[in-house]
């Protein structure tokens, strides 16, 4: 088989919450083995946060507590209405834990005002997500019959709340798993990528999430849906300036949109929400999880692990699999459309990694047995264990772009042309996906983009035929491939 390494450039851009399928049997099992209560838990400032507690009917033993805090609702509400499954997966349901879900401050049925990615402050008497987590755990371990150990998990924004539990953590908190955690909304997660505003994803998300609620209740604000087209470019081209989007479609009602438009640069608004520097010690064991094809929060898990391992490398583990946003929590993880990984990666993660981690640290049964970094290597289709990430064994290899559209491991001769050009026509934009969509989607992270490589306004650089296998692992930097043209 003839293999090449290809790199496509458009301009200077280089391209190299979620549930398992529920079954009737799962529902029967959960209702038969758990009870549910809904309560308000008081915080130190007097506000009360709405909380659902699922407790095993078997009271002969004391069980640890597994908690998730979320801005996305702990529905279904009502003590006769159960989430199916509860916990991270049905494996946890059958292992038996006390599962706790909480609407964060200012969302749905919880009291108080909601502030997205609420900045941490250590001012005496101040409340934040860290103090709310601490107060909730303190109430739970004092009021519930448990074994006194608490674990926290969450994906995306709930992953952020999991990370923030590590700031001044409660003594009962033994294990935490931030999964695709929102970590820095400006540098890499969701809203911006390296400062570039992600217009399509932000507009659709902030049209609902960014609204201030009218009242405490079980329903959230509706988002914008009247696009009038199935192609994002047509919609946003017609809308024009960002200010028009706010006036015509958001009607000035998205608090978050207004805040982000008022802070186009990486100022205190953003840095105050980048909480990793606030975590100064690790008391619980931490399992950071992410997906290589995560369209929203690929930055978060890698940066979270990088920061935490500097604090206490023996207390944090990293898992990276071949998944898009949150897909490890459901399904088999065997395929992404035509990509077949040869094994059920998501099922393996849930049964052999996630469950043993929490069982070990909350129940004291067995050892999680994980290496510091467990990553799935696509192409080889194997799990790989390492002492750290990025792996220590790799060597840095610059790639060079040549004037004849080649991608080389060696610098081009100095006599070669210093640049290659292309013409960009805004009326004929380069598509980032084959899908017709007004939403961000996720398939563009792994789909074959040869359709774009055939365009005259996309530059494609290709190596000669590879005579040997090439394994790419570690951090990628666009600096190396652009260096030729910066000289």
C-alpha positions in Angstrom: 0.0 0.0 0.0 1.3 3.4 -1.0 1.1 5.8 1.9 1.8 9.5 2.1 1.7 12.1 4.8 -0.4 15.1 3.7 -0.9 18.5 5.1 -3.6 20.9 3.8 -3.5 24.7 4.5 -6.2 27.2 4.0 -4.6 30.5 4.8 -2.5 29.9 7.9 -4.8 27.2 9.3 -3.1 23.8 9.7 -5.2 20.6 9.8 -3.3 17.4 10.4 -23.0 15.2 28.2 -24.3 12.2 26.9 -25.8 8.9 27.7 -25.5 5.2 26.8 -28.3 3.6 24.8 -31.0 3.0 27.4 -32.8 -0.3 27.5 -36.0 -1.5 29.1 -33.9 -3.8 31.3 -31.8 -0.9 32.5 -34.9 1.0 33.6 -36.4 -2.0 35.4 -33.1 -2.6 37.2 -32.7 1.0 38.3 -36.2 1.3 39.6 -36.0 -2.1 41.4 -32.7 -1.3 43.2 -32.8 2.4 43.9 -34.9 5.1 45.6 -34.9 8.8 44.8 -35.4 11.9 46.8 -35.1 15.6 45.8 -34.0 18.2 48.3 -32.6 21.6 48.7 -29.1 21.7 50.2 -28.1 25.0 52.0 -24.9 26.8 51.1 -22.9 29.0 53.4 -24.5 32.2 52.1 -28.0 30.9 52.7 -28.8 30.0 49.0 -30.2 26.5 48.4 -29.2 24.2 45.6 -31.6 21.6 44.2 -30.3 18.1 44.5 -31.5 14.7 43.5 -30.2 11.7 45.4 -30.5 8.1 44.2 -29.8 5.6 47.0 -29.5 1.8 46.8 -32.5 0.0 48.3 -30.1 -2.5 49.9 -29.3 -0.7 53.2 -27.3 -3.6 54.7 -24.1 -1.9 53.5 -22.8 1.6 53.4 -22.0 2.9 50.0 -19.8 5.8 48.7 -21.3 8.8 47.0 -20.8 9.7 43.3 -21.8 13.2 42.5 -22.2 15.3 39.4 -22.9 19.1 39.4 -24.4 20.5 36.2 -25.8 23.7 34.5 -27.7 21.5 32.1 -30.5 20.3 34.4 -30.8 17.2 36.6 -34.0 16.2 34.9 -36.2 14.3 35.0 -37.7 16.1 38.0 -40.0 14.4 40.5 -39.1 11.6 42.9 -40.9 9.0 40.8 -39.0 9.9 37.7 -35.5 8.4 37.3 -32.6 9.1 35.1 -31.7 5.9 33.1 -28.9 5.0 33.8 -27.8 6.8 36.9 -24.1 7.4 37.4 -21.5 7.3 34.7 -22.8 3.9 33.3 -24.9 0.8 34.2 -21.7 -0.8 35.5 -21.8 1.8 38.3 -25.5 1.1 38.9 -24.9 -2.6 39.4 -21.7 -2.0 41.6 -23.9 0.2 43.8 -23.1 3.8 44.8 -25.2 6.7 46.1 -25.7 8.9 43.1 -26.1 12.6 43.6 -27.0 15.2 40.9 -27.2 18.9 41.5 -28.3 22.0 39.6 -25.6 24.5 40.0 -26.2 27.9 41.5 -28.6 29.9 39.4 -29.7 27.1 37.0 -33.1 25.4 36.8 -34.4 24.7 40.3 -31.4 26.0 42.3 -31.4 29.4 43.9 -29.0 32.2 43.3 -27.6 33.9 40.2 -25.8 31.9 37.5 -22.4 33.0 36.3 -20.9 30.9 33.5 -17.4 29.6 34.5 -17.8 31.5 37.7 -14.4 33.0 38.7 -12.8 31.6 41.8 -12.2 34.1 44.6 -10.7 33.4 48.0 -12.1 36.5 49.5 -13.4 35.7 53.0 -17.1 34.9 52.8 -17.2 34.7 49.0 -19.1 31.9 47.3 -18.0 30.1 44.2 -18.2 26.6 42.6 -15.5 25.3 44.9 -17.3 26.4 48.1 -20.7 25.2 46.7 -19.1 21.8 46.1 -17.5 21.8 49.6 -20.8 22.7 51.3 -22.7 20.1 49.3 -20.3 17.3 50.2 -20.2 18.4 53.8 -24.0 18.1 54.0 -24.1 14.8 52.2 -21.6 13.0 54.4 -23.3 14.3 57.6 -26.9 13.6 56.5 -26.7 10.4 54.5 -25.7 6.9 55.5 -22.6 6.3 53.4 -19.0 5.0 53.9 -17.8 8.6 54.0 -16.1 8.7 50.7 -17.2 10.9 47.8 -16.3 10.9 44.1 -17.1 13.5 41.5 -17.3 13.1 37.7 -18.6 15.2 34.8 -18.3 15.8 31.1 -17.8 19.3 29.5 -19.1 22.0 31.8 -19.8 19.3 34.5 -16.2 18.4 33.9 -15.2 21.9 34.8 -17.2 21.7 38.0 -15.3 18.5 38.8 -12.0 20.2 38.3 -13.0 23.1 40.5 -13.8 20.7 43.3 -10.0 20.2 43.5 -9.6 23.8 44.8 -9.7 23.6 48.6 -11.3 20.2 48.3 -13.4 18.6 51.1 -11.6 15.9 53.1 -14.2 13.3 52.1 -13.5 13.9 48.4 -11.4 10.9 47.4 -11.7 10.6 43.6 -12.4 13.1 40.8 -12.8 12.6 37.1 -12.9 15.8 35.0 -13.9 14.6 31.5 -13.4 16.9 28.5 -13.4 19.7 31.2 -14.0 23.3 30.0 -10.7 24.8 31.1 -10.1 28.0 29.2 -12.9 29.5 27.0 -10.5 31.8 25.2 -7.3 29.7 24.5 -8.8 26.4 23.5 -12.2 25.3 24.7 -15.6 25.8 23.0 -15.9 29.6 22.5 -12.4 30.3 21.1 -9.5 28.4 19.7 -6.2 30.2 20.4 -8.3 33.4 20.6 -10.2 32.9 17.3 -13.9 33.2 18.1 -15.9 30.1 17.2 -18.9 31.9 15.7 -21.1 29.1 14.6 -20.8 27.0 17.8 -21.0 30.0 20.1 -24.0 31.6 18.5 -26.2 28.5 18.7 -25.0 27.6 22.2 -25.2 31.1 23.8 -28.6 31.8 22.3 -30.0 29.6 25.1 -27.3 29.0 27.6 -26.4 32.7 27.8 -29.9 33.9 28.7 -30.8 35.0 32.2 -33.7 32.9 33.5 -37.0 34.4 34.2 -37.7 32.3 37.3 -36.6 29.2 39.2 -38.0 26.1 37.5 -37.5 22.9 35.6 -37.4 24.4 32.1 -34.5 26.2 30.5 -34.5 29.1 28.0 -35.1 28.2 24.4 -32.3 28.8 21.9 -32.4 30.3 18.4 -33.5 27.8 15.8 -35.0 29.8 12.9 -32.0 29.8 10.6 -34.1 29.5 7.4 -31.3 27.5 5.7 -29.3 24.4 6.2 -26.0 26.1 5.4 -24.3 28.1 8.0 -22.3 30.3 5.5 -25.5 31.6 3.9 -27.0 32.4 7.3 -24.0 34.2 8.7 -23.2 36.0 5.5 -26.7 37.4 5.3 -26.6 38.4 9.0 -23.4 40.5 8.5 -21.6 42.0 11.4 -21.6 40.4 14.9 -23.6 43.3 16.2 -26.4 42.4 13.7 -26.6 38.9 15.2 -27.2 40.3 18.6 -29.8 42.9 17.5 -31.7 40.8 15.0 -31.6 37.3 16.5 -30.4 37.3 20.1 -32.3 40.5 20.8 -29.7 41.5 23.3 -30.9 38.8 25.7 -27.8 36.6 25.9 -25.8 37.9 28.8 -22.9 35.7 27.9 -22.8 36.9 24.2 -22.8 40.5 25.4 -19.9 39.8 27.8 -17.9 38.0 25.2 -18.4 40.8 22.7 -17.2 43.3 25.3 -14.0 41.2 25.9 -12.4 40.4 22.5 -9.0 40.1 24.0 -7.5 37.8 26.7 -8.1 40.2 29.6 -9.1 39.7 33.2 -12.6 38.5 32.2 -11.0 35.4 30.7 -8.0 34.8 32.9 -10.2 35.0 36.1 -12.1 32.0 34.6 -9.0 30.0 33.9 -9.0 28.2 37.2 -6.1 25.7 36.9 -3.6 28.1 38.5 -6.0 28.1 41.6 -5.4 24.4 42.2 -2.3 24.3 44.4 -2.5 20.8 45.9 -4.1 17.5 45.1 -5.7 15.6 47.8 -8.1 13.3 45.8 -6.9 10.9 43.1 -7.7 12.3 39.6 -8.6 10.7 36.4 -8.6 13.1 33.4 -10.4 11.9 30.3 -10.6 13.2 26.8 -11.2 12.3 23.1 -8.8 12.8 20.2 -11.7 13.8 18.0 -13.4 16.1 20.5 -14.8 19.1 18.6 -15.4 21.1 21.8 -12.9 20.4 24.5 -9.8 18.7 23.3 -7.7 21.5 24.8 -9.2 21.0 28.3 -8.1 17.5 29.3 -4.6 17.8 27.9 -4.0 21.1 29.7 -5.7 19.9 32.9 -3.4 16.8 33.0 -0.4 18.9 32.2 -1.1 21.3 35.1 -2.1 18.7 37.7 0.8 16.4 37.1 3.2 19.3 37.9 1.4 19.5 41.3 1.4 15.8 42.2 2.3 13.5 39.4 1.5 10.4 41.5 -2.1 11.4 42.0 -3.3 12.1 38.5 -3.9 9.8 35.5 -4.8 10.7 31.9 -7.0 8.7 29.4 -7.3 9.8 25.8 -9.4 7.7 23.4 -10.6 7.8 19.8 -13.8 9.7 20.7 -15.7 12.9 19.9 -17.2 15.0 22.7 -18.5 12.7 25.5 -18.9 9.7 23.2 -16.9 7.5 25.7 -20.0 7.6 28.0 -22.2 5.7 25.5 -22.1 3.1 22.8 -19.3 0.7 22.1 -16.8 3.2 20.6 -15.9 0.7 17.9 -16.4 3.0 15.0 -16.6 6.6 13.8 -18.5 6.1 10.6 -16.1 4.3 8.3 -13.2 4.4 10.8 -13.1 1.0 12.6 -10.8 0.8 15.6 -11.0 -2.9 15.8 -12.3 -3.0 19.4 -15.0 -1.5 21.6 -13.0 1.4 23.0 -15.8 3.1 24.9 -17.0 -0.1 26.5 -13.4 -1.0 27.5 -13.0 2.5 29.1 -16.1 2.3 31.1 -15.6 -1.3 32.4 -11.8 -1.5 32.7 -10.7 2.0 33.4 -13.4 4.3 34.8 -15.2 1.8 37.1 -12.0 0.3 38.6 -10.7 3.8 39.3 -13.7 4.8 41.4 -14.1 1.4 43.0 -10.5 1.4 44.1 -10.5 4.9 45.6 -14.1 5.0 47.0 -14.6 1.4 48.1 -11.0 0.4 48.7 -11.3 -2.7 46.5 -8.4 -3.5 44.3 -6.1 -1.1 42.5 -7.0 1.0 39.5 -3.8 -0.4 37.8 -3.5 2.6 35.4 -0.4 4.0 34.0 0.1 7.7 34.3 -1.1 8.1 30.7 -3.3 5.6 28.8 -3.9 6.6 25.2 -5.4 5.0 22.2 -3.1 5.1 19.2 -5.2 5.3 16.0 -3.7 3.6 13.0 -2.2 0.9 15.3 -5.6 0.6 16.9 -4.1 -0.2 20.3 -4.1 1.2 23.8 -0.7 2.4 24.9 0.6 3.1 28.4 3.1 5.7 29.3 4.8 7.2 32.3 3.7 10.7 31.3 2.1 12.6 28.4 3.5 13.8 26.1 5.6 10.6 26.0 9.2 11.0 26.9 10.5 8.6 24.2 9.5 10.7 21.2 11.9 13.1 19.3 10.8 16.4 17.8 10.8 16.3 14.0 10.3 19.6 12.1 8.4 19.4 8.9 9.2 21.7 6.0 7.0 23.0 3.2 8.6 23.3 -0.2 7.6 25.5 -3.1 6.7 22.5 -5.2 4.0 21.5 -2.7 6.1 18.8 -1.0 6.1 18.1 2.7 9.7 17.3 3.7 11.7 16.3 6.7 14.6 18.4 5.4 14.8 22.1 4.8 14.3 23.2 1.2 17.3 24.7 -0.6 17.8 28.4 0.0 17.4 29.0 -3.7 13.8 27.7 -3.7 10.9 30.1 -4.0 10.1 31.7 -0.6 6.4 31.3 -0.9 3.4 29.6 -2.4 0.2 31.6 -3.0 -3.5 31.0 -3.4 -6.5 33.1 -4.1 -9.3 33.2 -1.6 -12.8 34.3 -2.7 -15.1 35.0 0.3 -18.2 34.3 -1.9 -16.9 30.7 -2.4 -15.8 29.7 1.1 -13.8 26.6 1.8 -16.1 24.2 3.6 -14.8 22.6 6.8 -17.2 19.6 6.4 -19.2 17.7 3.8 -22.3 18.1 6.0 -24.9 20.8 5.3 -25.4 22.2 8.8 -25.9 25.4 10.8 -24.6 23.8 13.9 -21.0 23.0 14.7 -21.4 19.2 14.3 -18.6 16.8 15.1 -17.9 14.7 12.0 -15.4 17.2 10.6 -13.0 16.1 13.3 -12.5 12.7 11.6 -14.1 12.7 8.2 -12.0 12.4 5.0 -11.5 16.0 3.8 -10.2 15.1 0.4 -13.1 17.1 -1.0 -11.5 20.3 0.2 -8.0 19.3 -1.0 -9.2 19.4 -4.6 -10.0 23.1 -4.4 -7.6 25.7 -5.9 -7.8 27.8 -2.8 -6.5 25.0 -0.5 -2.8 24.3 -0.5 -1.9 20.6 -0.1 1.6 19.5 0.8 2.5 15.8 0.5 5.5 13.7 1.3 7.0 11.2 -1.0 5.8 7.6 -0.6 6.5 6.5 3.0 8.9 3.5 2.9 8.6 2.8 6.6 5.9 3.2 9.2 5.8 6.7 10.9 4.3 7.0 14.3 3.1 10.5 15.4 2.6 11.0 19.1 2.9 13.9 21.5 2.3 17.6 21.0 1.9 19.1 17.5 3.1 22.6 16.8 2.3 24.6 13.7 5.6 26.5 14.3 7.7 23.9 12.7 5.8 23.6 9.4 5.5 27.4 9.1 9.1 28.1 9.9 10.3 27.8 6.3 8.2 30.7 5.2 9.0 32.9 8.2 12.7 33.0 7.4 
